Amino acid sequence: MTAPAPPSETLRTALATLLDGLPPKQAAQAVDRLIANYRGTTPTDTPILRDRADVAAYAAYRMPATFEAVHAALEAFAEATPDWTPTSHTDVGGGTGAATWAVTATWPGDRAVTVLDWSDPALALGREIATANPALRDAHWQRTRIGKDLTLPTTDLVTVSYVLNELTPADRTALVDTAAASAQTVVIVEAGTPAGYTRVIEARDRLIAAGFRVAAPCPHSAACPIVPGEDWCHFAARVSRSSLHRQVKGGSLPYEDEKFSYVAATRLPATPAPARVIRRPQIRKGQVILDLCEPDEQLTRRTVTKRHGDLYKAARDAAWGDPWPPSDRP
C-alpha cells in the first residue's frame, strides 16, 4: 500500500494549478503589491487580499513559506511537549490556511479545525485547497474581523501567523489576550525582521503575564537577553521555489530561506530546550562555533572542538534553531 504524500508535497501539488489562466504579468503585479503590504509598517483595517487574483498569487507565492516557518515553530514546540497532541485548532487570520497544513504535518490525524479571516476570497480559496488534505476536509472557514471585538471558542491550539503586522497596537494586544484566554497553547509567527521580532516579544510578554510558559524557542520564560535595537531573534526555514517565485524574484537557486520570528507558549507541562542555537553555526577547521541562548538568560558563544568527541560530531550537524545539546544526549 502506497503511503500518503506528506502535507508539504500535497500542498505544493494543490498550489501548482492555482495560477492556470491568470496572466503571468498580473500574477507578478499582485505579488509585488502584496510584498509591499506585508513589509510595510502601516497597519490596515481592511483585508490585504482583495480578490481571486490576489489570493491565487498570494497562495502560490507565500503559502509554502508560511507553511515551512509555522511547521518549524510547531516542531520545536512538539519537541518540548512530546506527549501532547491538539484535538482542536483555531487559526486566527489564517487566510488560505497555511498554518492548518503545518499543524497536520506536525500532528497527523483528525481534529476540529477553524480558520478565521476577514477576507472572503482567501477563505474560499483556502477551503478549495484544503480538499486535497484529508485532515482538513471538515475544517470550518469563517469570515471574522480580527481585532478588539474578536471572540474565540475554547480550543487546544491557537496559531497566529503573519497577522500581527496587519493590526493596530490595540488590536494586537486584544488578539493576544483573547488567544490566551481561549487556548492551552498559542503559537505566534511573524516575519524575521527587527519589527517582527518586536511584535513577537510583545506577545510573549503578554502570554507570560497571562500564566503561560514559553516552550520554544526560548529555553526559559524570563526576559529576552537580546538588547532591543542591537539585535533580534529570528530563524530560517528552507523553502522550495516555485515557478512564480523564480518569475517574480529571479535567481537560479531552487530554494530560498524564509526568515521568521516566533514564540510557542503553553499552559501545559513543557520541557524547553536546554539551550537554542540562535545563529547559523560557523564550521571551521577542527571546530564549530555556536551562538546559544542559555537557560540562565544569557547569550553565549561556545566553541566545540574535536577533543569534545561525539559532541563535536553533533555540533557539525547542528542547524540554526536547533536545541543544544542534542536531545538524544544524556
C-alpha positions in Angstrom: 0.0 0.0 0.0 1.4 3.4 -1.0 2.0 5.8 1.9 0.1 9.1 1.6 2.2 12.0 0.4 3.4 14.4 3.2 1.3 17.6 3.6 4.1 19.7 2.2 4.1 17.8 -1.1 0.3 17.7 -1.2 0.2 21.4 -0.7 2.7 22.1 -3.5 0.7 20.0 -5.8 -2.6 21.8 -4.9 -0.9 25.2 -5.4 0.5 24.3 -8.8 -2.8 24.7 -10.6 -3.9 27.9 -8.9 -2.4 30.3 -11.5 -3.8 28.5 -14.5 -5.5 31.1 -16.7 -4.0 34.0 -14.7 -1.7 36.1 -16.9 1.9 35.9 -15.6 2.2 39.7 -15.6 -1.0 40.1 -13.5 0.3 37.4 -11.0 3.6 39.2 -10.7 2.0 42.6 -10.1 -0.3 41.1 -7.4 2.7 39.6 -5.7 4.7 42.8 -5.8 1.8 44.7 -4.2 1.3 42.1 -1.5 5.1 42.0 -0.7 4.9 45.8 -0.3 1.9 45.5 2.1 3.5 42.7 4.2 6.8 44.5 4.5 5.1 47.8 5.3 4.8 49.3 8.8 1.3 50.8 8.5 -1.5 48.6 9.9 -4.6 48.3 7.9 -8.3 47.8 8.9 -9.2 46.3 5.5 -8.2 42.9 4.1 -5.0 42.9 2.1 -6.2 40.1 -0.1 -9.0 41.7 -2.2 -10.0 39.3 -5.0 -9.3 35.9 -6.5 -6.2 37.1 -8.4 -4.7 38.5 -5.2 -5.5 35.3 -3.3 -4.2 33.0 -6.0 -0.9 34.9 -6.3 -0.6 35.1 -2.5 -1.2 31.4 -2.0 1.1 30.3 -4.8 3.9 32.7 -3.6 3.5 32.8 0.2 1.8 29.6 1.4 4.9 27.4 1.1 7.0 29.9 3.0 4.3 30.4 5.7 3.9 26.6 5.9 7.6 26.0 6.4 8.0 28.7 9.0 5.0 27.6 11.1 5.9 24.0 10.7 9.4 24.7 12.1 7.9 26.6 15.1 5.4 23.8 15.7 8.1 21.1 15.5 10.1 22.9 18.1 7.1 23.1 20.4 6.3 19.4 19.8 9.8 18.5 21.0 9.1 20.3 24.3 5.7 18.6 24.7 6.2 15.1 23.2 3.2 13.6 24.9 0.6 16.1 23.7 -1.4 16.3 20.5 -4.0 19.0 19.9 -7.6 17.8 19.4 -8.8 21.3 18.3 -7.1 24.1 16.4 -8.1 27.7 15.7 -6.1 29.6 13.1 -6.6 33.3 13.6 -6.1 35.4 10.5 -5.4 32.2 8.7 -6.1 33.4 5.2 -5.7 30.4 2.9 -4.8 28.1 5.8 -1.1 27.5 5.6 -0.9 27.1 9.4 -3.6 24.4 9.3 -1.5 22.4 6.9 1.6 22.9 9.1 -0.4 21.5 12.1 -1.4 18.4 10.1 2.3 17.9 9.2 3.3 18.1 12.9 0.5 16.1 14.4 -1.1 13.8 11.8 -4.8 12.8 12.3 -8.1 14.5 12.5 -9.1 17.3 14.8 -11.6 20.2 15.0 -10.2 23.0 12.8 -11.5 26.5 12.5 -9.9 29.2 10.2 -10.8 32.8 10.9 -10.1 35.6 8.4 -11.7 38.8 7.2 -11.1 38.1 3.5 -13.8 36.0 1.8 -11.7 35.3 -1.3 -8.9 33.9 1.0 -11.3 31.7 2.9 -12.9 30.4 -0.3 -9.6 29.5 -1.8 -8.3 28.0 1.4 -11.4 25.8 1.6 -10.8 24.8 -2.1 -7.1 23.9 -1.5 -8.0 22.0 1.8 -10.0 19.4 -0.1 -6.6 17.9 -1.0 -5.8 17.3 2.6 -8.0 14.6 4.3 -7.3 16.1 7.8 -8.8 19.4 6.7 -11.8 18.4 4.7 -14.1 19.1 7.7 -12.4 22.4 8.6 -14.7 25.4 9.3 -13.8 28.6 7.4 -15.4 31.7 8.9 -15.2 35.4 8.0 -14.4 37.3 11.1 -13.0 40.8 11.8 -9.6 40.2 13.6 -9.4 42.9 16.3 -10.5 44.0 19.7 -14.0 42.6 19.3 -12.8 39.1 18.4 -14.2 36.2 20.4 -12.7 32.7 20.2 -14.1 29.3 21.3 -12.2 27.2 23.8 -9.5 25.3 21.9 -6.3 23.4 22.4 -4.2 25.3 20.0 -4.3 28.8 18.5 -2.0 29.8 15.7 -1.4 33.4 14.7 1.0 33.6 11.7 2.0 36.8 9.8 -1.1 38.6 11.2 0.1 41.0 14.0 1.8 43.3 11.4 -1.6 43.9 9.9 -3.1 45.2 13.1 -3.0 48.3 15.2 -1.2 48.1 18.5 -4.6 48.0 20.4 -5.9 45.2 18.1 -2.7 43.2 18.5 -3.0 43.4 22.3 -6.6 42.3 22.2 -5.9 39.4 19.9 -3.1 38.0 22.1 -5.2 38.4 25.2 -8.2 36.7 23.6 -6.0 33.8 22.4 -4.5 33.4 25.9 -8.0 33.3 27.4 -9.2 30.6 24.9 -6.3 28.2 24.3 -4.0 25.8 26.1 -1.2 26.7 23.6 -0.6 29.8 21.5 1.9 29.8 18.7 2.7 33.2 17.1 4.9 33.6 14.0 6.0 36.9 12.4 8.5 37.9 9.7 12.1 37.6 10.8 12.8 41.3 10.9 13.5 43.6 13.8 9.9 44.8 13.7 8.6 41.3 13.5 10.7 40.2 16.5 9.4 43.2 18.5 5.8 42.2 17.9 6.7 38.6 18.9 8.4 39.8 22.1 5.4 42.0 23.0 3.1 39.0 22.5 5.5 36.8 24.5 5.4 39.2 27.4 1.6 39.2 27.4 1.3 35.5 27.3 3.7 35.0 30.2 1.7 37.6 32.2 -1.4 35.6 31.5 0.2 32.5 33.1 1.8 30.8 30.1 5.3 29.3 30.0 7.5 29.6 26.9 8.2 26.2 25.4 10.1 27.4 22.3 12.3 28.8 21.0 13.5 30.2 24.4 15.0 27.9 27.0 13.3 30.0 29.7 10.3 32.2 30.3 12.3 35.1 31.8 13.1 38.4 29.9 14.8 38.0 26.5 18.5 38.8 26.9 18.7 40.4 23.5 19.1 44.2 23.8 16.4 45.9 21.8 17.8 47.8 18.8 21.0 45.9 18.8 19.9 42.5 17.5 16.8 40.4 17.1 15.9 36.7 17.5 14.9 35.0 14.2 15.4 31.8 12.4 15.2 30.4 8.8 13.2 27.7 7.1 14.2 26.3 3.7 11.5 26.8 1.0 11.5 25.2 -2.5 11.0 28.0 -5.1 8.0 27.7 -7.3 7.9 29.0 -10.9 6.2 32.1 -9.6 9.0 32.7 -7.1 11.5 32.5 -9.9 9.4 34.7 -12.2 9.0 37.4 -9.6 12.4 37.3 -7.8 14.7 35.9 -10.5 17.7 33.9 -9.3 18.8 30.5 -10.2 18.7 28.7 -6.8 15.8 26.2 -6.5 15.2 27.3 -2.9 15.2 30.3 -0.6 15.3 30.7 3.2 12.2 32.2 4.9 13.3 34.3 7.9 10.8 34.3 10.8 10.5 35.0 14.5 8.2 33.1 16.7 7.0 32.2 20.2 5.3 29.0 21.3 3.7 29.3 24.8 1.6 26.9 26.7 -0.3 26.2 29.9 0.8 22.5 29.5 3.8 20.9 31.2 6.7 21.5 28.9 10.4 20.9 28.8 12.1 23.6 26.8 15.4 23.0 25.0 18.5 23.1 27.3 19.7 25.9 25.0 18.9 27.1 21.5 21.2 27.7 18.5 20.3 31.3 17.6 22.7 31.8 14.6 23.9 29.7 11.8 26.8 27.6 13.2 30.2 28.6 12.0 32.1 25.5 10.9 35.8 25.9 10.8 38.8 23.5 10.6 38.6 21.3 13.7 36.0 23.4 15.4 32.4 24.6 15.4 31.3 28.0 16.8 27.7 28.0 18.3 25.8 31.1 19.4 23.4 30.0 22.0 20.5 31.3 24.1 21.0 29.7 27.5 18.5 28.9 30.3 20.3 31.4 32.7 19.0 34.3 30.5 22.4 34.7 28.8 23.6 34.7 25.2 26.9 32.8 24.9 29.3 31.7 22.2 30.7 28.2 22.6 33.5 26.6 20.6 33.2 22.9 20.2 36.4 21.2 19.0 37.5 17.7 18.0 38.6 17.0 21.5 34.9 17.1 22.6 34.4 13.8 20.7 30.8 12.9 19.9 29.7 16.4 20.9 31.9 17.8 18.1 30.2 15.5 15.6 26.8 16.7 16.8 27.9 20.3 16.5 28.9 19.8 12.9 25.4 18.5 12.3 23.7 21.3 14.3 21.5 23.8 12.4 20.3 27.3 13.2 17.3 26.9 15.5 18.2 23.5 16.9 18.2 22.7 20.6 21.6 22.3 22.2 22.9 19.9 23.2 21.0 17.3 21.0 18.1 15.8 22.9 19.4 12.3 22.4 22.4 13.0 24.6 22.2 12.3 28.4 
